[in-house]
Amino acid sequence: MLMSTNVRKPAPGPARELFDRAAAAAGLVVLSPAMLAAAAAVWLEDGFPVLFRQVRVGCGNQPFTLLKFRSMRRSVGGPRITAGRDSRVTAVGRWLRKFKLDELPQLWNVVRGEMGLVGPRPEVPEYVDASRPDWQAVLELRPGITDLATLLYRNEEEILASAADPERYYRETLLPAKLALNVRYARASSFWSDLKLILLTVRYSFVPAGFDPAAVTRALAPSGSRRAPAL
């Protein structure tokens, strides 16, 4: 018997959406020098375009175009899943990914109202199964730049690199685990827990060597879920 995955929590109201948009707009202004430097580095190594655009699935199963700094070589095919040591990733791209700077253009997605600062990471349509209860619960939520699952699995590419079949492992093991974390966190989250999550995300983006999933779980996981997942 499937355990209920209903989030049963009202969507963020207008005040929260206004806060997210205002904070994202401020972030774009404050971080504009770093973003310009990142864009220039991408262009110098591999030319235009400097942004990567990809269709993702948002709240209500609605598609939108997610923005990132391009971290992979142009016109190179391959699997959608990126595992560690993927030869398609450029030298600049590896540096951007290590410090999560490739995600900064998504502040514009937040300003546009397509995403929030905190929420489940939006997936590509191929990995979304709206007939499953866990996906139905997650698709009730506004996607975000960071969430508990994203933070705990920030070394996802290294995890996938050790799998015999990275795409199968992602579909059958990693993605369901992340969806379950998304639902559990959303049930108990608050403005203050979201703020703590944002600060932890920033901290471990700048100092990735100090990442401690057990400490993050103790700080953020809902009651009864404070044991860190096996990473």
Protein Blocks (a to p, Z undefined) as FASTA:
>chain_A
ZZdfbfopacddfklmmmmmmmmmmmmmmmmmmmmmmmmmmmmmnopafbdcdddddehh
iacddddddfbdehiacdfbdcehiakbcfklmmmmmnommmmmmmmmmmnopacfbdcd
dddfklpcfkbmklmmmmmpccdfbdfklmmmmmmmmmmmmpmblmlmmmmmmmmmmmmm
mmmmmmmgcfklmmmmmmmmmmmmmmmmlpcfklmmmmmmcghilcccdZZ
